[in-house]
Amino acid sequence: MDTLDLARWQFAVTTVYHFFFVPVTISLVAITAGLQTAWYRTGKEKYLRLTKFYGKLFLINIAMGVVTGLVQEFQFGMNWSDYSRFVGDVFGAPLALEGLLAFFLESTFIGLWMFGWERLPKLVHLGCIWMVVLGTQLSAYFILAANSWMQNPVGFRYNAERGRAELTDLWAVLTNKVVLVTYPHTIFAAFMVGGAFVAAVALWHLLRRPSVDREVFRTALKIGAVIVLAASAGVAISGDQQGKVMTEVQPMKMAAAEALYETEKPASFSVFTIGTLDGSKEIFSIKVPYLLSFLGTGHLDGEVKGINSLQQAYETLYGPGSYSPNVPLAYWTFRLMIGVGMAAGAIALWLLWATRKGRAPAKWLIWVVAPLPLLPLVANCFGWIFTETGRQPWLVFGLLPTASGVSPGTTAAEVITSLVGFTVLYGVLAVVEVKLMLRTIRGGLAGTDSPTPGAAPDDSEPAAEPLSFAY
C-alpha cells in the first residue's frame, strides 16, 4: 500500500476506535442527568444510587473518549495537510465553536458535578450535569456540521489563486440540509447504545446477584429497554429523512448502497444479494419492490439513478476517472447498520416482555447481556463506515479528491510507524477501559447493598460520596 492507502487506514482505524466511546458518552450523560432529575423530584434513594453508579461509568468512558479524540486532530496535520489547507477556513469556525463553547461547557461542568456533591445546592448541582448534556449535544452538532460540509459543501467560495475553500456564510454551514438530518439520526443512534448499556448492566446484576438491589436494577432495566425502543423509532424516522437528502446531494452513495448499476423507476430494495466479488453483477437477490424508490424519493414510483449513468454524468462534470465508491463495502455496511440496529430493538422489546409484571429474568438470558450493548454500537460504526467510504473518491464531495488531500511530505514508513504506535497504545487503553468498566460494574451500587425485598422504598438521602475512580 502507498502513503495514501496507509493514511486512510490509519484515520479509519483511529476514528472507529474513538467512536466506540462517543455514543456512550452522548447518551449516558443524558441518562445520568435524567436519573438525577428523578431523584431530585421524588427523593427516592434508588434514583440517586443509579445516578452515582452510571455516572461513574460515564466518567470512565468520557476520559477515554477525550484521549482518543485528540489523535484525530493531530492527523489533520500529520497525514492530511493538503486537506487541512483546503478546508481550514471553513472547518475552523465549527471546530472552534466545538472547542471554545461545547468542550468548555463539558469540561467545566463535569468538574463541578464530580466534586460538587455536598458542596453545591441540589438544584445547582443538578444544573451542572444538564450543562454537561448541553455541551455534549453542542459538540456533536458542531462536529457533524463540519462533517456534513464534506458531504454537501455550502456557504463558501473557491479561491482559485490560493487553491482553497473560504467561508462566506457560517449560518449556511450550520444549517446545511445534511446536518439537519444527520444530527437527530446520530443522537437517536447514540441513545440506542446508552439504553442498551444501561439495560445490559442491570440485567447482569439481576441474573448474577438476584438478591442484591433487585428492585433498583429492575427499574434500570426498564429505563434502558424503553430508551432503546424509543431511540429505535427515532433512528428509523430520521434515517428515512436522511436517505432522501442523501439521494438528493449524493446520488452515487445511494446507488452504491443498493449496488444499483442501472437507473430504475420504480426501484426495489434488496434485503440480501449474492454478486460477483467486485459487486458489478448480481447473481441472486431477495428484493422488496418499490422500497428503494420510497427511501430515496418519498414516492413508490420515484426514479433512483444508477451507478453507470452517474459515472457518465460525473465524467462530463469533473473529467475522466472513477467516481463510484467500493460498492460491496457500501452495500453490506448499509444493511448491517440496519439489521444489527433492528436486532438491538427486538432484544430490548423481548427483555421488557420477559421481565413484565415483576417476573424474574430467566438464567439463560445471561447470553443476551454481552451482545446487547454491542449491537447498537456496532450498528453505529457500520453507519459511519458507510457514510465516509460511500463519499469516495471525494474528501469534499465534488471539490477535493481524497488523493489530493494527503500530506505531500509524508512517507509510507512514517505512517506505518505511527499506525503501529497508535495500535499498541489503543490496545493498552482498551485493556484499561474494560478493566475499569468491569470493576465498577461488579462493584454494584453505592449505599445499602441488600435492601429488604418488598420493603417500602427508603426516601432518606444516603451519604453523598464523591464520584471518583482509580486504576
N, C-alpha and C positions, 0 to 999 in steps of 0.2 A: 504493500500500500504506500502511496505517496503522502506528502505532507498534508494535502487537503483531506484525504480519507482519514488519516490519523487524527487530525484536528477535529473532524466531525465525530469520530468515535469518542474522543475524549470529552467533547461537550455533551454528547448524548449520554455517556455513562455517568458523568458527574451531575447532569441535570436530572436524570431519572432517579438517581440515588437521593439527591436533595428533595425531590418531590415526594419521596416516601414520608417526609416529615411535615410537608406543607398542609395537606388536607387535614391531618390530625390536629395540627396547631389551630387552624382556622375554626374547626368545628368544636374541638374540645374546650377551648377557652369560652366559647359561647354557651356550651352546655354547662360548664362550671359556673358561669355567671347566672344562668337560669336556676341552677340548684341553690346558689347563694340567695338569689331573689326569693325563692320559695321558702328558704329558712327565715329570711327577714320578714316575710309577710305572715308566715304561720307560726314561727317559733319552734317548729318541730326539730328535734335533735337529729333525726335521720338525714335531713337535708344538709345540715351543717357537716355531718360526718362524711357524706358523699362529696360535698364541696371540697373538703380538705383532701380526700382520697384521690379524686380525679384531678383536682388542682395540682397535686404533686406530680402526677403523671404528665400533665400538661407542661409543667416547668421543665421536666426532663426532656420532653420532646422539643420544646422551642429552643432550648440550649443547643441541641444537635442541629436543628434547622438553621439557626443563625450561623453556626460554624461552617456548615456545608454550603450555605448560600453565598458566603463571601468568595468562594472559589469561582463561582460563575462570573463575577465581575472581573476577577483577575484575568480570566481567559480572553476577555474582550481586548485587552492589551497584549497578551502573550501570543495568542494564535490568530486573532481576528482583528488586527489593527486597521486594515483597509476597510473592513466593515464598520469599525468604530468611527473612523474618519468620515465615512459616507453618512451614517445615521446620527452622529453625535449631536448635531444641533437640534434634531427632533427628539431623540431619546433623552437628551439632557433634562428637558422640562418634566416629564412624568417621573423619571427616576429621581430627580431632585426632590419632587414632591413626596415621593415614597420615602426617601431617606430623611428629609428635614421635617416632614409633618407626620407621616404614618409611623415610621420606625421610632421617631422621638416619642410619640404617644405610647407606643408599645413598651419601650424600654423604661420610660419614666414611671408609668403607672403599674407595670409589673413589679418594680421595686417597692412602690408604695403599698401594693396589695400584699406582697410577700411579707414585709416587715411591719405592716400596719395593724396586724391582729392585736387587740387590746390596747392599741395606741391611737387609733383613729375612731371617731364615732361610727356606728354601724352603717348609717346611710352613706357617709363619706367613703368608707371602706368598700361598700357595695358599688359606689360610683366608680371607684378605681378599676375594678375588674371590667365594668362596662366600657370604660375608656380604652382598656386593652382590646376589647372586642371591636370597638370603633377603629382602633389603629390597625388591627389585622385586616379588617374589611377595606379600609382605605389603601393599605399596602397591596392587597390583592388587586384592587381596581386599577391602581396606577401601573402596576407591572403588566396586567392584562391589556391596558390601553397601549403600552409600548409594544407588546407582542402583536396586538391587533393591527397596529400600523404596518407591521411587516406583512400581514395578510392582505391588508387593504389600505395602502398609503393615501392619506388625505392631509389637508391643511399644511401643505409645503409647496415650495418651488424648487426646481432643479437648477443649481448654479453650474453651468457648463464650464466656466472658467476654473472653478475650484474642484469640480467633479464631485459634488456632494449635494445632499438634500438639505434645505434650510427651512426652518419652521416659519410659517406665516400665520397660522391660526391654531393656537393651543386648544381652544374650545372644540374645534373640529376633531382634533386628535382624541380628546377626552370623551367626545360623543360619537365616535366612529360607530357605524352600524354594527360592525363586528364585535366590538367590546360590549355593546349594549345587550347582545345575546350571549356572548361568551361568559360574561361575569356571572349572571344568575346560574348558568349551566355549571360553571366551575364550583360555585358556592354550594349548590344543591348536592353536587357530587362529593364535595368535601364533607358535608353533613351525613352522607351515607357512610363514609368511613368512620366519622366520630361516633355516630349512633351504633354502628356495628361493634366498635371497640368497647363502648360502654356496656352493651348487652353481652358481649362475649366474656368480659371480665366478671360481670355479675353472675353469668351462668356458670362459669368455672367455680366460683365460690359456693354457689348453690349445690353443685354436684360434688365437690371435694370436701366442703365443710358445711353440710346442710344444717347443722345445729347452731352455727355462728352467724349472727346478724341476718337471719333468714328473711325477715320482712323488709329490711333495708335493701338487700340485694334484689329482692323481688321487685321493689319499686324501681331500682336502677335498670333491671332487665326490661321492664315495661317501657320506661322512658326511652331507652336505647332503641328498642324494636320499633316503637311508634315513630321515632325520628327517622329511622331507615325507611319506613314505608312512606312517610310524608315527603322525605327528600327524593325518594324514587319517583314519585309523581311529579315533583318539580323538575327532576332531570329529564323525564320524558317530554314534558311540555316545553321546557326551554330548549331541549335538543331538537325538537321538531322545528322551532323557530330558527335555531342555528343552522339547520340543514338548508332551509330556504335561503338564508343570507349567504351561506357558503356557495350554493348553486349560482347565485347572482354574481358574486365577486370573484369566486374561484371555481368556475365550472369544471376545470380539469381535475380538481381534487374530488369533486363529487363523482365524476366519471371513473376515476381510479378506485374510489371506494366501492363501486359496483363492478369494476372491471368491464365497463361498458365501452366497447370499441366503436360501435356504430350508433348513430343517433336514433333514439326510439321515441315514438309518440303513439300510445302511452308506453311508459317504461315499467318493467317489472323489477321487483327486488328479490335477489337470490338469497335465500337463507343459507344455502350450502352449495358450494361449487367445487368440482374437480376439473382442473385445467392443466395445460402444459406448464412446465417449470418456469417459463418466462411470463406466464399469465396471458399470452397472446391468443390462446384458443381454448374455448370451452369444450370439455368432454362430457361432463354430466352436471346437472344443476337442478335444485329444488327452488322454484320461484313462487312469489306471491304477486299475482297480476295487479297492475296499477299502483302498487305501493311506492315504488321509487318516484313516479310522477308526483304523487301526493307529498312525499317527503321533500322533494326538490322544488316544487312549484306551488303546492297547495291545491292543485287540481288533479283529479283522477286521470285526465287525458292530457296532462301537460307534457311538453317536449323536454327531454333531457339530452343534452349534447353528448356525443360520443368522443372517445379519445382521438380517433383518426381525424374527424372534422375539426376538432380543436387544435390538433397538431398543425394542420394546414393553415388555420387562421393565425396561429402564433408565429409560424414561419413567415407569413406575409407581414406580420406586425413587427416582429423582433429580429428576423433574419434566420438563417439556417441553424439547425440544432435540434436536439431532442428536448421537448417540453413536458414530457409525461414523467411522473414520479415512479418509484418502484411499485408496480401495480399489485403483485401478490402481497407485499407488506401492507399497503394501504387497504386492500380488500379484507385481509384477515384481522388486522388490528381494529378496524371499524366494527367487525362482527364480534370479536372477542370483547371489546368495550361494552357493546350492548348485551351480549349473552351473559357475561360474568356479572354485570351490574344487575340484570334481571334475576340471576340466581341468588344474589345477596338479598334482594327484596323478598323473594319467595321464602328464603330461610327465616327472615325476620317475621313474616306473617305466620309461618309454621310455629315459631317459638311462642308467639302470643297464643296460638291455639293450644299448644302442648302444655302451657302453664296457666290456662284460664281457670277462673274460679278457685284459686288457691291450690291447684294441683301441683304436686312436687314434680320437677323435671325428671324424666327417666334417665337412668345411669348412662345408657348408650348415647345420650345427647352430648356426652363429652367429646365425641368425634366431630361435633359441629363447632366446638369452641374455637379450635385453631384456625380453620379456614374462614370463619365468619368475618373477622375484621380484615382479612387479607383479600377477600373477593372484591369489595368496592375499591380497595387500594390498588389492586392490580388493574381493575377497570379504569381507574383514573389514569394510570400510567399508559395503558393501551391508547386511551383517548389522546394523550399528549404526543405519543409517538406518531399516531395518525395525523394529528394536526401539523406537526413540524415536518415529517417526512412527506406528507401529501402536498406541501408547498413547493417541494423541489421541482426544478433545479434552481429555485429562487431563494435568496436570503430575504430580499424585499421584493414582493411579487411585482413583476413587470419592470423593475428598476435595476436591481443588483443581483446578478447570478451568484450562486454560492461560491463558485471557483474564483470570483473576483474579490471575495471578502477576506481570504486568508492572508496572514502576515507574510509579506514577501521575503523577510529575512529569517523566518523560522525554518529550521531543518527538521527532517523526519526523526533524526536521532534525538533532538531536543524534545519533540512532542512525545516520543516513546518514553524518554526518561521521566518527564512529568506525569505521563499517564500511569506508569508503573508506581511512581511515588504516591499519586493520589489513590490508586487502587489499594496499596498497602495501608495507607493512612485510613482510608474509609473502611477497610476490613477491621482495623483495630477499633475505630469508632463504633462500628456495628456491634462488636462484642460488648463494649462498654454500655451502649444504649440498651441492648437486650438484657444484660445482667441487671442494670439499674431498674428497668421496667419490671422484670420478673421479680426482683427482690421487693419492690414496692407493692406489686400486685399480691404477692404471697403474704406480705405483712398485714394486709387487710385494713380495716377501718380504725381510725383513732378513737379513743374513748372507751366505753364499755364494750368488751369483746363478746359477751354472751347475754344479751337481753333475754328475759324470760319469755318463752314462746307464748303468744296470745295475750301478753300483758299490754296494758294501755301504753301508748307512746309517752315517753318522758319528754315533756316540753321544756325542761330546765336546760340551761345552756352549759355545755361541757367546757372544760378549760381550753382556751384557745391557744394551742401550741403553735409556734411559728412553723411555716412551711419551709422545710429545708431538706437537703439530701446530701449524702456523701458516698464516695465510692472508694 
